[in-house]
Amino acid sequence: MIGQNLTLIFNESIDIAREMRHNILTTEHLFLATLNNTQGISILQKCGGNIQEMRRVINLYLQKYVPFSHELTQKPRQTPALDRIIETMVKHAENSNRQNIDVGDLLASIMEESQSFSTQILKSQGINRLNVLEVITQQEQDYKEQEQQDTKEAGESYLAKYTKNLSMLAKEGKIDPVIGREEEIWRVSEILARRKKNNPILVGEPGVGKTAIAEGLALEIYHKKLPKALHNAQIFALDVGAMISGSKYRGDFEKRLKGVLKEITQMPHGVLFIDEIHTIVGAGATSGSNLDASNLLKPALANGSLRCIGATTFAEFKTHFDKDKALSRRFSKVEVKEPSLQDCYQILQGLAPIYEKYHHVKYSKGALEACVNLSARYISDKFLPDKAIDLLDEVGANMRIYRADSVNHPTITIKDIESTLSKSVHIPKSSISKDEGKALMHLASKLKERIFSQDKAIDELSNVIKTNKAGLSESNKPIGSFVFAGPSGVGKTELAKELAKILGIAFIKFDMSEYMEPHSISRLIGAPAGYVGFEQGGLLVDAVRKSPHCVLLLDEIEKAHHDIYNILLQILDAASLTDNAGNKADFRNVIVIMTSNAGSQEANTLGFNANMQGKNATAIKSLFSPELRSRIDSIIHFNPLGLKEYTLIAKKYINDIATLLKARHISLSIDNQALQFLASQSMDKALGARELKKIIDSQIKLALSDEILFGALKKGGSVKVSLLQNPTPHITLKYKSAQSKKNATKAL
């Protein structure tokens, strides 16, 4: 029988003859077609031939020596030489006891025609008949070895190749103990003992211990702690990766899965565990077809011949199993919930000796408690016990790397846990450790050093934060939620910035003037599906997921569209927000601050200064709905600033400039008269302290920049800012260079 490659070569040789308008089919046409065939190229290259050169020469020969015809016959006529080659090729295959005739036989037959031009080309390339026969023989040997390997693999057990025997691992002591999951393991064993539909499926969030329950079941069976009906059960975990790898052709995966199912059903006490079972559902399906790998499972699952344990997440269960009722009704759902803090602590106590042996360390009791409590509080995108075990392992790895040489078996303490966690969640160690109490004790006094004439506002703010940190607030709420109300420039935004700086956490600001239109609100939680950019998620959710411990400032909240208040209700009530991509942000460690100028315009008009807070309160009441106001911890009203406060703010700005100048070895001082003059110049109720900053920038910073870059302070020195009265009051700066004893004065 002629092989597929040889058939392609004969067909192509006829096409070549027609393209060249030849009415005869020669050996050279056949040889050129061989030079275009993958198998022919492989054989000739192994013999050392130059394919491109042979193509060039044979093309020239055909164009020059084969007659060109204006009228083509229906089929080119074969030359006697070609007939002899075909006859020799058939005999060669028969003598080799092969039924199939292939490209190698063709090349060997061409080489027997010593007078043909094709043979001369091959000889010019150093290729003889013996070379061709050697390559053919080697290819046949390789093919036989592959067949033997395939036969050998076919004889192997599918279970041995594509599963992992959990019962054997339990016997060898290679499975970690499972603690606090007795109820789930017992429920799984009850389902497995059923006559039909004896297939439990473990459903839970990632990291809650679904796989560990299956391993724990194998461990309990080995120790004979489960009912007698399961004492002889053998649990095999399906290795989906091994099944997929090496499946070259369509149907290979299904063949392997069918082999596994056949062997497991033939075992009297076999149980198949499929982790991430949703990866099996849908595998092997073609477009437009509903047939997939799950259809291989359904018959065995229904009649009870297969006992299968599946594991998947809530999201995947909803996506794959809820839609396929025929599959989902064959499984009995076992929900695996996140363990309590106490149960998680017991889990860590059981695992600690294993990690101590691996890392050559010791875990203190306080360290284990800290792993549970701190991971539960600060790691919001994972679940217990997975995140607590990860923290336990990471701390052990750090200790093993950095301190194992100095101490034989160093003891891991609470401080080590806090240090490692602070690096992984990107927040200051002081915010995690118990030393945070010292910072909170002095929080109000530190804020009052930076924010002036707002003592009542600062006290209200710090009291709410301290109550939360003491654990007396509701756990499913933000740390605090505030509305800062008052005129522009009195320190509302500045207080939020200083709070973040003192607590050592991130500061996130959203300017609500960007969200005045209804459609712009969707940017915070993501555009609906189908709109451009819907897959990018929401800005607010992304920001809080990136920095879960932060001060969130919604500046000038009254400018935003009223749809924003629906989002705020969700944040303040449940401390969580989910965007349209399904990403969930945790606000439990966020301080939410909203600023508002509502009512300030009326309060600044003539005759209303005395009743300013009343006007603000009325405006805030009309701005926020009752259900939103009831969820806000405190609405803080800011006082207007007087000359005394402006003077203190001027001193603060000057001190900030002095701190910057220290890096350039420049000292800065200012007298009280100059401070009061700057303060009096900037007393504008409409602009507030922002006007003061502009005046200091224009009258002091600008002059300093010239001297630092080009003048007396180029290499350091000192500056004194003072007030001169003649001819009119004005600010003057006296410079003293670090290299000169002379003073330089510049009046502004």
Rosetta blueprint (number, residue, H / E / L):
1 M L
2 I E
3 G L
4 Q H
5 N H
6 L H
7 T H
8 L H
9 I H
10 F H
11 N H
12 E H
13 S H
14 I H
15 D H
16 I H
17 A H
18 R H
19 E H
20 M L
21 R L
22 H L
23 N L
24 I E
25 L E
26 T L
27 T H
28 E H
29 H H
30 L H
31 F H
32 L H
33 A H
34 T H
35 L H
36 N L
37 N L
38 T H
39 Q H
40 G H
41 I H
42 S H
43 I H
44 L H
45 Q H
46 K H
47 C L
48 G L
49 G L
50 N L
51 I H
52 Q H
53 E H
54 M H
55 R H
56 R H
57 V H
58 I H
59 N H
60 L H
61 Y H
62 L H
63 Q H
64 K H
65 Y H
66 V L
67 P L
68 F L
69 S L
70 H L
71 E L
72 L L
73 T L
74 Q L
75 K L
76 P L
77 R E
78 Q E
79 T L
80 P H
81 A H
82 L H
83 D H
84 R H
85 I H
86 I H
87 E H
88 T H
89 M H
90 V H
91 K H
92 H H
93 A H
94 E H
95 N H
96 S L
97 N L
98 R L
99 Q L
100 N L
101 I E
102 D L
103 V H
104 G H
105 D H
106 L H
107 L H
108 A H
109 S H
110 I H
111 M H
112 E H
113 E L
114 S L
115 Q L
116 S L
117 F H
118 S H
119 T H
120 Q H
121 I H
122 L H
123 K H
124 S H
125 Q L
126 G L
127 I L
128 N L
129 R H
130 L H
131 N H
132 V H
133 L H
134 E H
135 V H
136 I H
137 T H
138 Q H
139 Q H
140 E H
141 Q H
142 D H
143 Y H
144 K H
145 E H
146 Q H
147 E H
148 Q H
149 Q H
150 D H
151 T H
152 K H
153 E H
154 A H
155 G H
156 E L
157 S L
158 Y H
159 L H
160 A H
161 K H
162 Y H
163 T E
164 K E
165 N E
166 L H
167 S H
168 M H
169 L H
170 A H
171 K H
172 E L
173 G L
174 K L
175 I L
176 D L
177 P L
178 V L
179 I L
180 G L
181 R L
182 E H
183 E H
184 E H
185 I H
186 W H
187 R H
188 V H
189 S H
190 E H
191 I H
192 L H
193 A L
194 R L
195 R L
196 K L
197 K L
198 N L
199 N L
200 P E
201 I E
202 L E
203 V E
204 G L
205 E L
206 P L
207 G L
208 V L
209 G L
210 K H
211 T H
212 A H
213 I H
214 A H
215 E H
216 G H
217 L H
218 A H
219 L H
220 E H
221 I H
222 Y H
223 H L
224 K L
225 K L
226 L L
227 P L
228 K H
229 A H
230 L H
231 H L
232 N L
233 A L
234 Q E
235 I E
236 F E
237 A E
238 L E
239 D L
240 V H
241 G H
242 A H
243 M H
244 I H
245 S L
246 G L
247 S L
248 K L
249 Y L
250 R L
251 G L
252 D H
253 F H
254 E H
255 K H
256 R H
257 L H
258 K H
259 G H
260 V H
261 L H
262 K H
263 E H
264 I H
265 T H
266 Q H
267 M L
268 P L
269 H L
270 G E
271 V E
272 L E
273 F E
274 I E
275 D E
276 E L
277 I H
278 H H
279 T H
280 I L
281 V L
282 G L
283 A L
284 G L
285 A L
286 T L
287 S L
288 G L
289 S L
290 N L
291 L L
292 D L
293 A L
294 S H
295 N H
296 L H
297 L H
298 K H
299 P H
300 A H
301 L H
302 A H
303 N H
304 G L
305 S L
306 L L
307 R E
308 C E
309 I E
310 G E
311 A E
312 T E
313 T L
314 F H
315 A H
316 E H
317 F H
318 K H
319 T H
320 H H
321 F H
322 D L
323 K L
324 D L
325 K H
326 A H
327 L H
328 S H
329 R L
330 R L
331 F L
332 S E
333 K E
334 V E
335 E E
336 V L
337 K L
338 E L
339 P L
340 S L
341 L H
342 Q H
343 D H
344 C H
345 Y H
346 Q H
347 I H
348 L H
349 Q H
350 G H
351 L H
352 A H
353 P H
354 I H
355 Y H
356 E H
357 K H
358 Y H
359 H H
360 H L
361 V L
362 K E
363 Y E
364 S L
365 K H
366 G H
367 A H
368 L H
369 E H
370 A H
371 C H
372 V H
373 N H
374 L H
375 S H
376 A H
377 R H
378 Y H
379 I L
380 S L
381 D L
382 K L
383 F L
384 L L
385 P L
386 D H
387 K H
388 A H
389 I H
390 D H
391 L H
392 L H
393 D H
394 E H
395 V H
396 G H
397 A H
398 N H
399 M H
400 R H
401 I H
402 Y H
403 R L
404 A L
405 D L
406 S L
407 V L
408 N L
409 H L
410 P L
411 T E
412 I E
413 T L
414 I H
415 K H
416 D H
417 I H
418 E H
419 S H
420 T H
421 L H
422 S H
423 K H
424 S H
425 V H
426 H L
427 I L
428 P L
429 K H
430 S H
431 S H
432 I H
433 S L
434 K L
435 D L
436 E H
437 G H
438 K H
439 A H
440 L H
441 M H
442 H L
443 L H
444 A H
445 S H
446 K H
447 L H
448 K H
449 E H
450 R H
451 I L
452 F L
453 S L
454 Q L
455 D H
456 K H
457 A H
458 I H
459 D H
460 E H
461 L H
462 S H
463 N H
464 V H
465 I H
466 K H
467 T H
468 N H
469 K H
470 A L
471 G L
472 L L
473 S L
474 E L
475 S L
476 N L
477 K L
478 P L
479 I L
480 G E
481 S E
482 F E
483 V E
484 F E
485 A E
486 G L
487 P L
488 S L
489 G L
490 V L
491 G L
492 K H
493 T H
494 E H
495 L H
496 A H
497 K H
498 E H
499 L H
500 A H
501 K H
502 I H
503 L H
504 G L
505 I L
506 A E
507 F E
508 I E
509 K E
510 F E
511 D E
512 M H
513 S H
514 E H
515 Y H
516 M L
517 E L
518 P H
519 H H
520 S H
521 I H
522 S H
523 R H
524 L H
525 I H
526 G L
527 A L
528 P L
529 A L
530 G L
531 Y L
532 V L
533 G L
534 F H
535 E H
536 Q H
537 G L
538 G L
539 L H
540 L H
541 V H
542 D H
543 A H
544 V H
545 R H
546 K H
547 S L
548 P L
549 H L
550 C E
551 V E
552 L E
553 L E
554 L E
555 D E
556 E L
557 I H
558 E H
559 K H
560 A L
561 H L
562 H L
563 D L
564 I H
565 Y H
566 N H
567 I H
568 L H
569 L H
570 Q H
571 I H
572 L H
573 D H
574 A H
575 A L
576 S E
577 L E
578 T E
579 D L
580 N L
581 A L
582 G L
583 N L
584 K E
585 A E
586 D E
587 F L
588 R L
589 N L
590 V E
591 I E
592 V E
593 I E
594 M E
595 T E
596 S E
597 N L
598 A L
599 G L
600 S H
601 Q H
602 E H
603 A H
604 N L
605 T L
606 L L
607 G L
608 F L
609 N H
610 A H
611 N H
612 M H
613 Q H
614 G H
615 K H
616 N H
617 A H
618 T H
619 A H
620 I H
621 K H
622 S H
623 L H
624 F L
625 S L
626 P H
627 E H
628 L H
629 R H
630 S L
631 R L
632 I L
633 D L
634 S E
635 I E
636 I E
637 H E
638 F L
639 N L
640 P L
641 L L
642 G L
643 L H
644 K H
645 E H
646 Y H
647 T H
648 L H
649 I H
650 A H
651 K H
652 K H
653 Y H
654 I H
655 N H
656 D H
657 I H
658 A H
659 T H
660 L H
661 L H
662 K H
663 A L
664 R L
665 H L
666 I E
667 S E
668 L E
669 S E
670 I E
671 D L
672 N H
673 Q H
674 A H
675 L H
676 Q H
677 F H
678 L H
679 A H
680 S H
681 Q H
682 S L
683 M L
684 D L
685 K L
686 A L
687 L L
688 G L
689 A H
690 R H
691 E H
692 L H
693 K H
694 K H
695 I H
696 I H
697 D H
698 S H
699 Q H
700 I H
701 K H
702 L H
703 A H
704 L H
705 S H
706 D H
707 E H
708 I H
709 L H
710 F H
711 G L
712 A L
713 L L
714 K L
715 K L
716 G L
717 G E
718 S E
719 V E
720 K E
721 V E
722 S E
723 L E
724 L E
725 Q L
726 N L
727 P L
728 T L
729 P L
730 H E
731 I E
732 T E
733 L E
734 K E
735 Y E
736 K E
737 S E
738 A L
739 Q L
740 S L
741 K L
742 K L
743 N E
744 A E
745 T E
746 K E
747 A E
748 L L
